[in-house]
Amino acid sequence: MSDGRHAVAEDVSLELHRAVAQRLIEDPALVARARARVAEWLRDGSVARPHAEAWQAALAEPVEALARFLEDPGERARQLRQVSPFAGVLDPKTRWSLWRRARERAGRS
């Protein structure tokens, strides 16, 4: 992936997780779904164990702390967003809207 496309993908990932963070504040029960997904990852080995364990630790935090982590632009959060237990939390229309805005921002840079 070219540097520009990679930057757009990272921007979108952060925006998607900001939207997820807002949803978690509104509906903390979504954390249970993410915890179940991570437990499945740990059972079946479908995600590298260090990533699954890192998500397990993040999901053990209070919802407000988890939401802050999802919005963190730092390296650790960026890496974990590459394999997220929050797939399916946002509807396709929201996801495509965030992708479109990120591509537009990248085109203006």
N, CA, C and O atoms as CSV, one atom per row, in Angstrom:
chain,resi,resn,atom,element,x,y,z
A,1,MET,N,N,0.855,-1.172,0.000
A,1,MET,CA,C,0.000,0.000,0.000
A,1,MET,C,C,0.898,1.232,0.000
A,1,MET,O,O,1.875,1.300,0.746
A,2,SER,N,N,0.564,2.188,-0.830
A,2,SER,CA,C,1.378,3.401,-0.879
A,2,SER,C,C,1.229,4.166,0.427
A,2,SER,O,O,0.278,3.947,1.177
A,3,ASP,N,N,2.169,5.062,0.695
A,3,ASP,CA,C,2.128,5.831,1.944
A,3,ASP,C,C,0.826,6.599,2.088
A,3,ASP,O,O,0.263,6.649,3.182
A,4,GLY,N,N,0.333,7.198,1.011
A,4,GLY,CA,C,-0.909,7.959,1.065
A,4,GLY,C,C,-2.099,7.080,1.398
A,4,GLY,O,O,-2.940,7.451,2.218
A,5,ARG,N,N,-2.173,5.936,0.776
A,5,ARG,CA,C,-3.286,5.014,1.040
A,5,ARG,C,C,-3.197,4.456,2.456
A,5,ARG,O,O,-4.212,4.259,3.125
A,6,HIS,N,N,-1.979,4.206,2.897
A,6,HIS,CA,C,-1.793,3.702,4.266
A,6,HIS,C,C,-2.242,4.756,5.276
A,6,HIS,O,O,-2.899,4.439,6.268
A,7,ALA,N,N,-1.887,5.993,5.019
A,7,ALA,CA,C,-2.282,7.082,5.924
A,7,ALA,C,C,-3.803,7.214,5.970
A,7,ALA,O,O,-4.377,7.438,7.036
A,8,VAL,N,N,-4.454,7.075,4.817
A,8,VAL,CA,C,-5.919,7.147,4.774
A,8,VAL,C,C,-6.510,5.994,5.582
A,8,VAL,O,O,-7.452,6.188,6.350
A,9,ALA,N,N,-5.956,4.793,5.407
A,9,ALA,CA,C,-6.465,3.629,6.138
A,9,ALA,C,C,-6.315,3.823,7.648
A,9,ALA,O,O,-7.217,3.474,8.410
A,10,GLU,N,N,-5.188,4.372,8.080
A,10,GLU,CA,C,-4.991,4.614,9.514
A,10,GLU,C,C,-5.934,5.698,10.025
A,10,GLU,O,O,-6.454,5.605,11.137
A,11,ASP,N,N,-6.150,6.725,9.208
A,11,ASP,CA,C,-7.086,7.787,9.567
A,11,ASP,C,C,-8.497,7.211,9.720
A,11,ASP,O,O,-9.208,7.531,10.673
A,12,VAL,N,N,-8.887,6.371,8.781
A,12,VAL,CA,C,-10.213,5.763,8.846
A,12,VAL,C,C,-10.327,4.867,10.072
A,12,VAL,O,O,-11.341,4.897,10.770
A,13,SER,N,N,-9.309,4.082,10.334
A,13,SER,CA,C,-9.339,3.196,11.497
A,13,SER,C,C,-9.553,3.992,12.779
A,13,SER,O,O,-10.343,3.602,13.638
A,14,LEU,N,N,-8.840,5.111,12.900
A,14,LEU,CA,C,-9.005,5.953,14.084
A,14,LEU,C,C,-10.420,6.528,14.137
A,14,LEU,O,O,-11.045,6.526,15.197
A,15,GLU,N,N,-10.927,7.013,13.019
A,15,GLU,CA,C,-12.279,7.579,12.988
A,15,GLU,C,C,-13.333,6.517,13.299
A,15,GLU,O,O,-14.284,6.784,14.033
A,16,LEU,N,N,-13.169,5.321,12.746
A,16,LEU,CA,C,-14.104,4.232,13.036
A,16,LEU,C,C,-14.123,3.930,14.528
A,16,LEU,O,O,-15.184,3.741,15.122
A,17,HIS,N,N,-12.940,3.887,15.123
A,17,HIS,CA,C,-12.876,3.568,16.546
A,17,HIS,C,C,-13.351,4.725,17.419
A,17,HIS,O,O,-13.823,4.502,18.533
A,18,ARG,N,N,-13.233,5.949,16.933
A,18,ARG,CA,C,-13.847,7.076,17.661
A,18,ARG,C,C,-15.363,6.906,17.670
A,18,ARG,O,O,-16.014,7.142,18.688
A,19,ALA,N,N,-15.917,6.496,16.537
A,19,ALA,CA,C,-17.364,6.258,16.464
A,19,ALA,C,C,-17.762,5.091,17.369
A,19,ALA,O,O,-18.798,5.143,18.031
A,20,VAL,N,N,-16.943,4.046,17.397
A,20,VAL,CA,C,-17.205,2.912,18.292
A,20,VAL,C,C,-17.144,3.378,19.740
A,20,VAL,O,O,-17.990,2.990,20.546
A,21,ALA,N,N,-16.170,4.195,20.082
A,21,ALA,CA,C,-16.040,4.698,21.450
A,21,ALA,C,C,-17.321,5.416,21.880
A,21,ALA,O,O,-17.799,5.236,23.000
A,22,GLN,N,N,-17.862,6.218,20.988
A,22,GLN,CA,C,-19.113,6.920,21.300
A,22,GLN,C,C,-20.247,5.924,21.519
A,22,GLN,O,O,-21.054,6.084,22.435
A,23,ARG,N,N,-20.304,4.906,20.684
A,23,ARG,CA,C,-21.342,3.876,20.831
A,23,ARG,C,C,-21.187,3.141,22.165
A,23,ARG,O,O,-22.183,2.809,22.806
A,24,LEU,N,N,-19.942,2.885,22.586
A,24,LEU,CA,C,-19.721,2.187,23.849
A,24,LEU,C,C,-20.221,3.004,25.032
A,24,LEU,O,O,-20.769,2.455,25.988
A,25,ILE,N,N,-20.030,4.307,24.963
A,25,ILE,CA,C,-20.523,5.176,26.032
A,25,ILE,C,C,-22.051,5.101,26.076
A,25,ILE,O,O,-22.647,5.074,27.153
A,26,GLU,N,N,-22.676,5.068,24.903
A,26,GLU,CA,C,-24.137,5.005,24.814
A,26,GLU,C,C,-24.664,3.611,25.172
A,26,GLU,O,O,-25.743,3.491,25.753
A,27,ASP,N,N,-23.912,2.558,24.832
A,27,ASP,CA,C,-24.365,1.181,25.024
A,27,ASP,C,C,-23.205,0.309,25.508
A,27,ASP,O,O,-22.598,-0.412,24.716
A,28,PRO,N,N,-22.897,0.374,26.811
A,28,PRO,CA,C,-21.764,-0.393,27.343
A,28,PRO,C,C,-21.882,-1.906,27.137
A,28,PRO,O,O,-20.882,-2.615,27.251
A,29,ALA,N,N,-23.072,-2.409,26.839
A,29,ALA,CA,C,-23.242,-3.851,26.598
A,29,ALA,C,C,-22.446,-4.316,25.384
A,29,ALA,O,O,-22.180,-5.510,25.243
A,30,LEU,N,N,-22.064,-3.397,24.511
A,30,LEU,CA,C,-21.257,-3.764,23.344
A,30,LEU,C,C,-19.897,-4.330,23.752
A,30,LEU,O,O,-19.277,-5.075,22.994
A,31,VAL,N,N,-19.445,-3.976,24.936
A,31,VAL,CA,C,-18.155,-4.479,25.418
A,31,VAL,C,C,-18.234,-5.994,25.595
A,31,VAL,O,O,-17.255,-6.695,25.335
A,32,ALA,N,N,-19.370,-6.503,26.027
A,32,ALA,CA,C,-19.525,-7.946,26.222
A,32,ALA,C,C,-19.335,-8.694,24.903
A,32,ALA,O,O,-18.732,-9.767,24.879
A,33,ARG,N,N,-19.843,-8.138,23.817
A,33,ARG,CA,C,-19.650,-8.765,22.495
A,33,ARG,C,C,-18.171,-8.803,22.132
A,33,ARG,O,O,-17.669,-9.811,21.636
A,34,ALA,N,N,-17.483,-7.699,22.383
A,34,ALA,CA,C,-16.049,-7.642,22.073
A,34,ALA,C,C,-15.275,-8.633,22.943
A,34,ALA,O,O,-14.367,-9.308,22.458
A,35,ARG,N,N,-15.633,-8.721,24.221
A,35,ARG,CA,C,-14.957,-9.683,25.104
A,35,ARG,C,C,-15.171,-11.116,24.612
A,35,ARG,O,O,-14.246,-11.928,24.637
A,36,ALA,N,N,-16.382,-11.420,24.167
A,36,ALA,CA,C,-16.668,-12.764,23.647
A,36,ALA,C,C,-15.831,-13.051,22.405
A,36,ALA,O,O,-15.319,-14.157,22.236
A,37,ARG,N,N,-15.696,-12.061,21.547
A,37,ARG,CA,C,-14.889,-12.238,20.338
A,37,ARG,C,C,-13.428,-12.497,20.695
A,37,ARG,O,O,-12.791,-13.373,20.109
A,38,VAL,N,N,-12.894,-11.742,21.652
A,38,VAL,CA,C,-11.504,-11.931,22.062
A,38,VAL,C,C,-11.326,-13.304,22.707
A,38,VAL,O,O,-10.314,-13.965,22.478
A,39,ALA,N,N,-12.279,-13.730,23.496
A,39,ALA,CA,C,-12.203,-15.072,24.097
A,39,ALA,C,C,-12.149,-16.132,22.999
A,39,ALA,O,O,-11.413,-17.113,23.113
A,40,GLU,N,N,-12.921,-15.934,21.947
A,40,GLU,CA,C,-12.890,-16.860,20.809
A,40,GLU,C,C,-11.515,-16.830,20.139
A,40,GLU,O,O,-10.979,-17.880,19.786
A,41,TRP,N,N,-10.946,-15.646,19.963
A,41,TRP,CA,C,-9.608,-15.537,19.379
A,41,TRP,C,C,-8.599,-16.331,20.195
A,41,TRP,O,O,-7.743,-17.026,19.647
A,42,LEU,N,N,-8.713,-16.215,21.512
A,42,LEU,CA,C,-7.774,-16.918,22.384
A,42,LEU,C,C,-7.963,-18.434,22.321
A,42,LEU,O,O,-6.996,-19.188,22.429
A,43,ARG,N,N,-9.205,-18.876,22.148
A,43,ARG,CA,C,-9.484,-20.313,22.034
A,43,ARG,C,C,-9.009,-20.890,20.716
A,43,ARG,O,O,-8.369,-21.940,20.679
A,44,ASP,N,N,-9.334,-20.180,19.615
A,44,ASP,CA,C,-9.065,-20.774,18.294
A,44,ASP,C,C,-7.758,-20.312,17.654
A,44,ASP,O,O,-7.362,-20.834,16.612
A,45,GLY,N,N,-7.090,-19.344,18.263
A,45,GLY,CA,C,-5.807,-18.891,17.736
A,45,GLY,C,C,-5.903,-18.127,16.422
A,45,GLY,O,O,-4.909,-18.013,15.704
A,46,SER,N,N,-7.088,-17.600,16.094
A,46,SER,CA,C,-7.270,-16.894,14.822
A,46,SER,C,C,-6.595,-15.526,14.786
A,46,SER,O,O,-6.392,-14.958,13.713
A,47,VAL,N,N,-6.254,-15.004,15.947
A,47,VAL,CA,C,-5.530,-13.729,16.062
A,47,VAL,C,C,-4.295,-14.006,16.917
A,47,VAL,O,O,-4.352,-14.765,17.884
A,48,ALA,N,N,-3.194,-13.387,16.552
A,48,ALA,CA,C,-1.948,-13.578,17.310
A,48,ALA,C,C,-2.214,-13.360,18.803
A,48,ALA,O,O,-2.831,-12.370,19.198
A,49,ARG,N,N,-1.750,-14.273,19.598
A,49,ARG,CA,C,-2.010,-14.252,21.037
A,49,ARG,C,C,-1.651,-12.912,21.704
A,49,ARG,O,O,-2.429,-12.420,22.521
A,50,PRO,N,N,-0.492,-12.307,21.379
A,50,PRO,CA,C,-0.191,-11.014,22.027
A,50,PRO,C,C,-1.254,-9.943,21.738
A,50,PRO,O,O,-1.578,-9.137,22.611
A,51,HIS,N,N,-1.790,-9.938,20.518
A,51,HIS,CA,C,-2.848,-8.966,20.197
A,51,HIS,C,C,-4.128,-9.289,20.960
A,51,HIS,O,O,-4.764,-8.399,21.524
A,52,ALA,N,N,-4.499,-10.560,20.974
A,52,ALA,CA,C,-5.713,-10.957,21.689
A,52,ALA,C,C,-5.587,-10.648,23.180
A,52,ALA,O,O,-6.537,-10.165,23.795
A,53,GLU,N,N,-4.430,-10.922,23.757
A,53,GLU,CA,C,-4.232,-10.638,25.181
A,53,GLU,C,C,-4.237,-9.138,25.458
A,53,GLU,O,O,-4.743,-8.698,26.491
A,54,ALA,N,N,-3.682,-8.363,24.551
A,54,ALA,CA,C,-3.702,-6.903,24.728
A,54,ALA,C,C,-5.141,-6.385,24.685
A,54,ALA,O,O,-5.516,-5.517,25.474
A,55,TRP,N,N,-5.947,-6.922,23.757
A,55,TRP,CA,C,-7.353,-6.527,23.713
A,55,TRP,C,C,-8.081,-6.984,24.973
A,55,TRP,O,O,-8.919,-6.257,25.507
A,56,GLN,N,N,-7.766,-8.174,25.442
A,56,GLN,CA,C,-8.397,-8.680,26.655
A,56,GLN,C,C,-8.135,-7.716,27.819
A,56,GLN,O,O,-9.041,-7.419,28.598
A,57,ALA,N,N,-6.911,-7.239,27.930
A,57,ALA,CA,C,-6.566,-6.283,28.989
A,57,ALA,C,C,-7.310,-4.958,28.798
A,57,ALA,O,O,-7.835,-4.397,29.760
A,58,ALA,N,N,-7.353,-4.462,27.570
A,58,ALA,CA,C,-8.048,-3.190,27.303
A,58,ALA,C,C,-9.533,-3.307,27.625
A,58,ALA,O,O,-10.130,-2.380,28.173
A,59,LEU,N,N,-10.128,-4.450,27.282
A,59,LEU,CA,C,-11.559,-4.656,27.510
A,59,LEU,C,C,-11.894,-4.867,28.981
A,59,LEU,O,O,-13.066,-4.807,29.355
A,60,ALA,N,N,-10.897,-5.112,29.821
A,60,ALA,CA,C,-11.117,-5.269,31.257
A,60,ALA,C,C,-11.224,-3.913,31.957
A,60,ALA,O,O,-11.649,-3.835,33.109
A,61,GLU,N,N,-10.838,-2.856,31.260
A,61,GLU,CA,C,-10.887,-1.507,31.818
A,61,GLU,C,C,-12.332,-0.990,31.859
A,61,GLU,O,O,-13.193,-1.508,31.148
A,62,PRO,N,N,-12.599,0.022,32.682
A,62,PRO,CA,C,-13.923,0.654,32.654
A,62,PRO,C,C,-14.208,1.219,31.254
A,62,PRO,O,O,-13.283,1.549,30.511
A,63,VAL,N,N,-15.473,1.322,30.911
A,63,VAL,CA,C,-15.872,1.755,29.574
A,63,VAL,C,C,-15.251,3.088,29.186
A,63,VAL,O,O,-14.837,3.262,28.040
A,64,GLU,N,N,-15.178,4.024,30.110
A,64,GLU,CA,C,-14.616,5.338,29.794
A,64,GLU,C,C,-13.141,5.222,29.415
A,64,GLU,O,O,-12.686,5.881,28.480
A,65,ALA,N,N,-12.396,4.390,30.137
A,65,ALA,CA,C,-10.976,4.184,29.824
A,65,ALA,C,C,-10.824,3.464,28.489
A,65,ALA,O,O,-9.933,3.789,27.705
A,66,LEU,N,N,-11.679,2.500,28.231
A,66,LEU,CA,C,-11.652,1.793,26.947
A,66,LEU,C,C,-11.938,2.764,25.812
A,66,LEU,O,O,-11.265,2.727,24.782
A,67,ALA,N,N,-12.918,3.622,25.985
A,67,ALA,CA,C,-13.248,4.608,24.953
A,67,ALA,C,C,-12.053,5.522,24.689
A,67,ALA,O,O,-11.756,5.821,23.532
A,68,ARG,N,N,-11.368,5.966,25.732
A,68,ARG,CA,C,-10.180,6.808,25.548
A,68,ARG,C,C,-9.104,6.049,24.774
A,68,ARG,O,O,-8.444,6.617,23.903
A,69,PHE,N,N,-8.928,4.766,25.091
A,69,PHE,CA,C,-7.937,3.953,24.386
A,69,PHE,C,C,-8.284,3.840,22.894
A,69,PHE,O,O,-7.402,3.949,22.042
A,70,LEU,N,N,-9.546,3.624,22.586
A,70,LEU,CA,C,-9.952,3.491,21.182
A,70,LEU,C,C,-9.654,4.755,20.381
A,70,LEU,O,O,-9.405,4.689,19.178
A,71,GLU,N,N,-9.680,5.890,21.045
A,71,GLU,CA,C,-9.442,7.177,20.394
A,71,GLU,C,C,-7.986,7.621,20.452
A,71,GLU,O,O,-7.638,8.671,19.912
A,72,ASP,N,N,-7.142,6.845,21.093
A,72,ASP,CA,C,-5.736,7.192,21.275
A,72,ASP,C,C,-4.985,7.084,19.942
A,72,ASP,O,O,-5.014,6.029,19.309
A,73,PRO,N,N,-4.321,8.148,19.511
A,73,PRO,CA,C,-3.569,8.087,18.248
A,73,PRO,C,C,-2.195,7.429,18.402
A,73,PRO,O,O,-1.459,7.309,17.422
A,74,GLY,N,N,-1.844,7.008,19.605
A,74,GLY,CA,C,-0.524,6.435,19.866
A,74,GLY,C,C,-0.295,5.095,19.186
A,74,GLY,O,O,-1.214,4.469,18.659
A,75,GLU,N,N,0.956,4.685,19.217
A,75,GLU,CA,C,1.402,3.481,18.505
A,75,GLU,C,C,0.694,2.207,18.961
A,75,GLU,O,O,0.238,1.422,18.128
A,76,ARG,N,N,0.597,1.995,20.270
A,76,ARG,CA,C,-0.023,0.756,20.766
A,76,ARG,C,C,-1.472,0.645,20.303
A,76,ARG,O,O,-1.883,-0.396,19.791
A,77,ALA,N,N,-2.239,1.703,20.481
A,77,ALA,CA,C,-3.649,1.681,20.063
A,77,ALA,C,C,-3.748,1.534,18.545
A,77,ALA,O,O,-4.614,0.819,18.042
A,78,ARG,N,N,-2.865,2.206,17.824
A,78,ARG,CA,C,-2.876,2.107,16.360
A,78,ARG,C,C,-2.657,0.663,15.921
A,78,ARG,O,O,-3.346,0.166,15.030
A,79,GLN,N,N,-1.699,-0.001,16.547
A,79,GLN,CA,C,-1.431,-1.397,16.200
A,79,GLN,C,C,-2.632,-2.285,16.502
A,79,GLN,O,O,-3.008,-3.123,15.683
A,80,LEU,N,N,-3.225,-2.106,17.658
A,80,LEU,CA,C,-4.353,-2.958,18.020
A,80,LEU,C,C,-5.587,-2.694,17.164
A,80,LEU,O,O,-6.386,-3.601,16.930
A,81,ARG,N,N,-5.744,-1.467,16.702
A,81,ARG,CA,C,-6.899,-1.179,15.837
A,81,ARG,C,C,-6.842,-1.967,14.529
A,81,ARG,O,O,-7.859,-2.112,13.851
A,82,GLN,N,N,-5.662,-2.477,14.169
A,82,GLN,CA,C,-5.533,-3.259,12.944
A,82,GLN,C,C,-6.303,-4.580,13.052
A,82,GLN,O,O,-6.727,-5.140,12.041
A,83,VAL,N,N,-6.480,-5.068,14.267
A,83,VAL,CA,C,-7.249,-6.291,14.533
A,83,VAL,C,C,-8.204,-5.942,15.665
A,83,VAL,O,O,-7.849,-6.042,16.839
A,84,SER,N,N,-9.394,-5.541,15.315
A,84,SER,CA,C,-10.325,-5.005,16.298
A,84,SER,C,C,-11.460,-5.979,16.613
A,84,SER,O,O,-12.020,-6.595,15.707
A,85,PRO,N,N,-11.797,-6.118,17.886
A,85,PRO,CA,C,-12.941,-6.963,18.249
A,85,PRO,C,C,-14.282,-6.249,18.069
A,85,PRO,O,O,-15.327,-6.774,18.454
A,86,PHE,N,N,-14.248,-5.052,17.484
A,86,PHE,CA,C,-15.473,-4.270,17.338
A,86,PHE,C,C,-16.058,-4.312,15.918
A,86,PHE,O,O,-16.895,-3.483,15.561
A,87,ALA,N,N,-15.615,-5.269,15.127
A,87,ALA,CA,C,-16.184,-5.422,13.782
A,87,ALA,C,C,-17.692,-5.629,13.909
A,87,ALA,O,O,-18.159,-6.397,14.750
A,88,GLY,N,N,-18.432,-4.939,13.068
A,88,GLY,CA,C,-19.881,-5.086,13.067
A,88,GLY,C,C,-20.619,-4.136,13.980
A,88,GLY,O,O,-21.849,-4.095,13.958
A,89,VAL,N,N,-19.894,-3.363,14.790
A,89,VAL,CA,C,-20.567,-2.423,15.692
A,89,VAL,C,C,-21.173,-1.265,14.905
A,89,VAL,O,O,-22.253,-0.779,15.239
A,90,LEU,N,N,-20.479,-0.829,13.867
A,90,LEU,CA,C,-20.968,0.284,13.045
A,90,LEU,C,C,-21.625,-0.257,11.782
A,90,LEU,O,O,-21.171,-1.244,11.203
A,91,ASP,N,N,-22.676,0.390,11.373
A,91,ASP,CA,C,-23.375,-0.039,10.170
A,91,ASP,C,C,-22.568,0.345,8.921
A,91,ASP,O,O,-21.730,1.245,8.979
A,92,PRO,N,N,-22.816,-0.331,7.803
A,92,PRO,CA,C,-22.044,-0.062,6.576
A,92,PRO,C,C,-22.116,1.397,6.119
A,92,PRO,O,O,-21.116,1.939,5.650
A,93,LYS,N,N,-23.258,2.029,6.245
A,93,LYS,CA,C,-23.402,3.428,5.814
A,93,LYS,C,C,-22.437,4.335,6.583
A,93,LYS,O,O,-21.801,5.210,5.994
A,94,THR,N,N,-22.333,4.127,7.883
A,94,THR,CA,C,-21.411,4.914,8.711
A,94,THR,C,C,-19.973,4.652,8.299
A,94,THR,O,O,-19.184,5.585,8.147
A,95,ARG,N,N,-19.630,3.376,8.117
A,95,ARG,CA,C,-18.252,3.037,7.723
A,95,ARG,C,C,-17.887,3.682,6.391
A,95,ARG,O,O,-16.812,4.271,6.272
A,96,TRP,N,N,-18.754,3.584,5.391
A,96,TRP,CA,C,-18.445,4.164,4.073
A,96,TRP,C,C,-18.367,5.675,4.132
A,96,TRP,O,O,-17.560,6.281,3.427
A,97,SER,N,N,-19.188,6.288,4.957
A,97,SER,CA,C,-19.136,7.740,5.118
A,97,SER,C,C,-17.783,8.171,5.678
A,97,SER,O,O,-17.199,9.153,5.220
A,98,LEU,N,N,-17.292,7.436,6.665
A,98,LEU,CA,C,-15.981,7.755,7.244
A,98,LEU,C,C,-14.868,7.550,6.225
A,98,LEU,O,O,-13.932,8.348,6.168
A,99,TRP,N,N,-14.951,6.497,5.421
A,99,TRP,CA,C,-13.955,6.264,4.362
A,99,TRP,C,C,-13.980,7.417,3.352
A,99,TRP,O,O,-12.930,7.927,2.961
A,100,ARG,N,N,-15.176,7.819,2.937
A,100,ARG,CA,C,-15.292,8.899,1.951
A,100,ARG,C,C,-14.681,10.194,2.476
A,100,ARG,O,O,-13.944,10.872,1.761
A,101,ARG,N,N,-14.988,10.537,3.726
A,101,ARG,CA,C,-14.436,11.769,4.306
A,101,ARG,C,C,-12.917,11.703,4.403
A,101,ARG,O,O,-12.239,12.693,4.130
A,102,ALA,N,N,-12.378,10.556,4.785
A,102,ALA,CA,C,-10.912,10.407,4.895
A,102,ALA,C,C,-10.259,10.560,3.539
A,102,ALA,O,O,-9.223,11.216,3.429
A,103,ARG,N,N,-10.841,9.967,2.493
A,103,ARG,CA,C,-10.263,10.120,1.147
A,103,ARG,C,C,-10.339,11.563,0.681
A,103,ARG,O,O,-9.416,12.056,0.033
A,104,GLU,N,N,-11.425,12.242,1.003
A,104,GLU,CA,C,-11.544,13.663,0.638
A,104,GLU,C,C,-10.493,14.499,1.354
A,104,GLU,O,O,-9.873,15.374,0.748
A,105,ARG,N,N,-10.289,14.233,2.647
A,105,ARG,CA,C,-9.258,14.972,3.404
A,105,ARG,C,C,-7.881,14.713,2.799
A,105,ARG,O,O,-7.080,15.637,2.665
A,106,ALA,N,N,-7.603,13.463,2.435
A,106,ALA,CA,C,-6.302,13.112,1.855
A,106,ALA,C,C,-6.118,13.793,0.507
A,106,ALA,O,O,-4.999,14.167,0.158
A,107,GLY,N,N,-7.175,13.959,-0.246
A,107,GLY,CA,C,-7.097,14.627,-1.529
A,107,GLY,C,C,-6.823,16.109,-1.411
A,107,GLY,O,O,-6.280,16.721,-2.331
A,108,ARG,N,N,-7.196,16.689,-0.280
A,108,ARG,CA,C,-6.961,18.129,-0.046
A,108,ARG,C,C,-5.575,18.385,0.500
A,108,ARG,O,O,-5.112,19.525,0.485
A,109,SER,N,N,-4.891,17.341,0.988
A,109,SER,CA,C,-3.578,17.569,1.603
A,109,SER,C,C,-2.510,17.720,0.560
A,109,SER,O,O,-1.342,17.918,0.896
